[in-house]
Amino acid sequence: MTPTSAASVVGPLLRIAYAVRMPDGAADQTDGARLIDSHVHIWDPTALEYSWLEGELDRPYLPAEYRAGSPATSGVIFVEAGPTSKAGEVAWAESLGWPELLGVVAHASLEKGRAVADDLAVLRAAGRTVGIRRMLQDEPPSFFEDPGLLEGLRTLATAELPFDACIRHHQLAALTALLARVPELSVVLDHLAKPPIATGDDGTWERDLRRLAALPQVSVKLSGLPPELRDDQELLSATRPWLEIALDAFGADRAMVGSDWPVSSMLPRQLPPGRWLSMVLGLAASPSEREQLAWRTAARFYGV
């Protein structure tokens, strides 16, 4: 099923539409049910150095502001935000007294191979490190064939830490080939591999996503799509087909919600994280599926 054909499926459209009309910050109405946001960023340029921040992102984004936009969230996974000091970021997050913090997905240079084991030990000592992300989205195809990277992923599996894979859609095939060589490693794909929502899919993204989903150790985060839209695209109608395909490919027991706050909350939409979480939860076909998306998959994957 292509995004074009999926858009014609009535499915849960009315449930999602209702959710999107909820007040800003209202994540869902499950009477106190558990809700884990699996992909949250925070940063403070006055505390740590970040070379990539610019524009409206170049200011502190801290837990209190996130909480105001998603008051129903009961737990969060903080995903590294690319500061110069990697281990320092874990310790800094722990120092904030963030009640909802369940764990940190930290950066590690996995291309170091077995030598990365020492870095993993440092990151674990610094705080609640529950996973590792080494950004791959800007790497050339040859990087996915680097023997050091393969050995680093195997070392990560030995350390019993899962991997957050952040790539772009054209890298899906390369990632699948790499992960097929590390079946013992638990992996979650961030942001559906940033699909070509603005231009449309010629079938390649869906084909490659389903091939990745055929690897049983891989899960997916239903997150990070707003930045992939054109300014003139409406959020619900533009993202729903892609989310449905991902949910169909992986199943609810390998899918989790994530807001990608604050990156996915930027102009022109100014989308509160709770509103995105609510919209995604509206995809669930049953209460049990909703539980998987809302917290069970994330809790199982990260061991929280």
Secondary structure as UniProt FT lines:
FT   HELIX           3..6
FT   TURN            7..8
FT   TURN            11..12
FT   HELIX           13..20
FT   TURN            24..25
FT   TURN            31..32
FT   STRAND          36..40
FT   TURN            45..47
FT   HELIX           55..57
FT   HELIX           63..69
FT   TURN            71..72
FT   STRAND          75..79
FT   HELIX           86..95
FT   TURN            99..100
FT   STRAND          101..107
FT   HELIX           110..115
FT   HELIX           116..126
FT   STRAND          129..133
FT   TURN            137..138
FT   HELIX           141..145
FT   HELIX           147..158
FT   TURN            159..160
FT   STRAND          163..165
FT   HELIX           169..171
FT   HELIX           172..179
FT   TURN            180..181
FT   TURN            183..184
FT   STRAND          187..189
FT   HELIX           190..193
FT   TURN            197..199
FT   HELIX           204..213
FT   TURN            216..217
FT   STRAND          218..222
FT   HELIX           226..228
FT   TURN            231..232
FT   HELIX           235..250
FT   HELIX           252..254
FT   STRAND          255..257
FT   HELIX           263..265
FT   TURN            267..269
FT   HELIX           273..281
FT   TURN            282..283
FT   HELIX           287..291
FT   HELIX           292..296
FT   HELIX           297..302
//
